[in-house]
Amino acid sequence: MWPQWETRRGRWEERLCEEWIVQDRLLKNYAADIPICPCMLEQAIADRGRFLPDQNCDKDGKVVNCYLHEGAKHCVRSSMPTQSGAGQQCCYDVHGYLMMTADQKWGGRPSRAHDFGQLPWNEANKVPSLSHYLHDVAPFFPCCTWQHEQSWWCMTYRFERRPSQNCVGYQPPGVAGVFGDPHFYTFDGVQYTFNGKGEYVLVRANTDRHKLDVQGRFEQPSNNVYGDAIRATILTAVAAKDNQSSTVEIRLRPRDAQWRYKLDVFVDQHRIFFDRFPQKVQTFPGLTVYTPTDIQNQSHVIAMFESGAGVEVIENAGHLTARVYLPMTFLNQTRGLFGNWSGLVDDDFALPDGSMGPQSNINNFDAMHRQFGIHWAVDNTENDNRGVSLFYQESGKTSSNYADKNFYPEMSSDPYTIIANNVSLKAESVESFCGDSYQCKYDYSVTLNREFGGWAKYYQGQFLTIKENHLKSIISCGALMTPIHGRKSNFRYTPGTEVQFDCDPEFILVGDRKRVCKANGEWNTPTAGDDRRTETEWYNWNPSKTTRCIEEGEHESVASGITAAIILGIIVVIIIIVCIVVAMFQRSKNQYDTEDRVRDQTEPRISKRRSSDQTALPFIPTPQGRKNSRDGVKIHSQPVRPIKKEDIQLVTSAPPTKLTKYDSPPRNRSPPFLPQKAQQLTQPMNPSENDTSSSEGSLNKPAPQVPVDSGIRGRQDPIGQSRSRKPLQVYDGVYYTGEPLPNRPIVEFLVEEEEEDRRPSSRISSSSLDSEYAPALPTNPPPSKSQQPKVMEYGEDEPYISPSITV
């Protein structure tokens, strides 16, 4: 029947959950101003101003199974709803750690509607119990109870609509207390004794943000066993009011009227009772008053206010103690007998007018009584600094009926001084019983009653335990999500905690298997696969997803895909490198091809101008290892005769280390000296033209006057179509670089335009002047001072010049 129902109707629980999720998403946000959960169970119990036990999961109440929070030991709720009517819920496991929905579906959940509702109870989300059940309790059944914990609907409920808030950022409240005859502990931890008689201000805050008044009534106890008056006072009543809230008074009942109730509670001057279970928690405008579930005689009452302040009153055998809990928003805003809560002890004893009371003699009971405590007395007259009495006066009584400014208590704390010699109690017995507690010694010695000293010591130890242990700050690393289809070794989050992850069968863990909470409140940086239990777990590592559990098939496919991607990336890199190398090679090749093409286009034009000259001269090669196109020189010649080996060696000698540079124009400098072999190479092939007399005569002829710029500048580009050619003259022993010589090879200089101004037309290497030819060379007069050559190192501003003899 069930499969047929699903086929026809579908899964009705999923449909119900989906409808609720759609509707809840349309409502406004509610979780912005709810209080943060305490980290530990002790903190949640001790925070009497903001949290009270959840009646559906109370370790001291009737409901201890916590059917909506399996595995929880105790749950607490926020004492007052927010402005929007929302509330907070915090649940704790058997170890006292906060349970969160990030770990399991049974964790504590915030509420859109507070269980107590909100006055005036005539708006949506503010009806007591019904609104809470409709918006927060009922959707849990179709979304999580009737479905798997890791279903989509339950995951949406846990992580989106009702997620637990971790305790990161939780600040425990400050606490101050009074007990015994009476002894005070301020918010900053200063302890002193003040035995005033009457009504006094314990805490007063009168600022723009907070207006709080907490007052105490102190009365003289009955006579001791010997019938003598006790020179001390005890706390008998506490009254409190916060801003516009109702006024609550918690009063000690007379000893002969404590057979049923130990305390009387008045709210706005009306007596209330908490003896039945539905009445354990009662709400009033701006006020929530409750008694613990296990208290049946109304001896323990807690009052909570909207500001987060709480007042706790406990009675035991007629001995009263009161504690006040304040959140951090009251910091440096309090005055009264509980001092100024600022973290400094120097300003605790401020007087109502703002001046400072005793500072260095707080152990002097007389100074504390006269200079500080007595100034905080209140009466029925309004005072801006002290306020007005909040106590309910019955039978026509006023504050003056309890006040006695002339009362002078016992001012010593030494049992040997207090205890008279004519009593049976000995000071040694008091010292042995009380130990180091001077409060116990004082109460025991003044009243001569061991019970007073014992309760004073008990309340003192209880207060110190709450202040130093239960309300101490705890560092939390926050929530650490449990992997889907996985589990965690524990749900702790305090420093030093080590959490290990594991997956269900047929699932593989991806990510870090272990996380550790560090002392600075952060989880250690996740590292993929520290233990290497899986070979490819690092493939899927992603810090935003933390540790995950994936199916085996998905793991293998993802691992294969990532491996293929890595290989493909390597191949792409190799292809890019090869393409770059090929492009560089092709660019170099194109550069050489361009140079060769320019040379091939230039040679036919220059050879055409030489077609009339039929004399064959030897070809003078360029220096070894250098190309004509690189040297900027091209040598064109007609058909040559065979060249002797020694001639080739002569013209291809090594380049010199120094070169000669002339400062004067080419036409004005002296002719260079040529060796004989070089002169032989320059002789024409025709014997008739190689006549010695004609050569010698031509050497003595004066050089023709050629303009200075008739050299390289007077000639057009080597590939130009025209050039003015002068008539050929007989060689006269002088090299003229600006015009061709008859029957001599023509030297063309391919010079860049910007280099033509500084390059000489022709040069003769000094290394080619061999010493064996020096005597046969003609001698010329030394050049003038303006023609002195300038010797420069090779490689400065001049380009490389061939060491061969160019003609």
QUIGIGI-V955097 format. One line per field, one symbol per residue. phi: phi as a letter, one per 20 degrees, with the letter a starting at -180 (. if undefined). psi: psi as a letter, one per 20 degrees, with the letter a starting at -180 (. if undefined). A space follows every 10 residues. Layout:
phi->???
psi->???
//
This chain:
phi->.fgffffedn efffffffff fffffeeffc efdffefffc ffffffefec ccfefebcfd dfedelfebf neebcccffc fffenebdcc dcefenefec ffebfeffcf cfcffembfe mccfmcegmf ffffecegff ffecfecffd ffffffffdd ecefdfefnf dffeccbcam ddcdcffene dbcbdedpdc eecccccfec ccccccddce fffffenefe eaccfcaccb bcldffedcd cffgfedefd cecdcdclmd fcccfeffdf ccdcgmbccb cgfeeddldc ccdccffnfc cdcccblndd cccddcfffe fmcdcofeme ecndefdfde egenfeefde dfeefffffe ecfffefdbe efcfedncfe feedlmecff fdebfefcef dddegfefff fedffdffff fffemeefff ffffffelcf ffffffffff fffffffedf dffcecenfc ffffmbbdfb debegnfddd dbdfgmcdfc oeebcceefe ncffffcfmf elfcfdfffd fbgfelfcdc ffffffffff ffffffffff ffffffffff ffffffffff ffffffffff fefffffffd ffedfecfee fegfncdfff fmccddbegd egdfffffff edffffeccd ceeefffdef ffedffffff feffffffee fffffffffe fffffdgfee efffdfggef ecbfdegfdf fdndedeebf dflcfeddde dfffdffdef fbbcffffef ffegfeefec ffffffdffd ecffnfeeff cfffedc
psi->hghhghggir ohhhgggggg gghhhirrqi jhjqqqqqhq hhghhimihh qrqpiimphj agoihmhimp iqhqqqqqhq qahijrrqpp qqaiijqppq ihhrijrqpr phpqhiapqj kkrqjjppgg hghghhggih ghhggjrqhk rhghhgggig hmqqprjpip oqrqqqrqrc kqpqprhjjp prpomqobpq pgppomrhgq opppqqppqp rrqahjjqqp mrrqpiqpqq podjrqpppo qpqqhijjhg phqpppolkp pqqkhqgijh ppqrojpppr qqhioijlio pppqrhiiqq pppppokjpq qqqpppriij pkjqrahjro niipihjhlq rhjirpbqgi liiohgghgh ifgiijqqaj ppphhibqpi qooqkjqahh hiqniipoap jqjohhhgpr ijqhpqhhgg ghghciohgg gggghgikoh hghghghghg hgghggghgh kqppppiaqo ppqpkarqhr krjqpipppq qqrrqjqppp bpipqpprhj kqqqpppolg ikhphkhihj pohhibpqoq qgghgggggg ghghhggggg gggggggghg ghggghgggh ghhgghhggh hhghghhhij hiojppqqpo qrqpjqqhhh ijppoprrpq rqpqghhhhg ikrqqrhqqp pphrqhiirq qrpprhhhhh hiqqhphhik pgghghhhhi qqpqopqhkj dhhiqrqhjr hqpopqqpqq pjipopiiqq qpkqqpopon qqhiihhipq gqqpphhinq hiighiqqpq qqqrhijpqo pqqpjdiqrp ppirop.
//
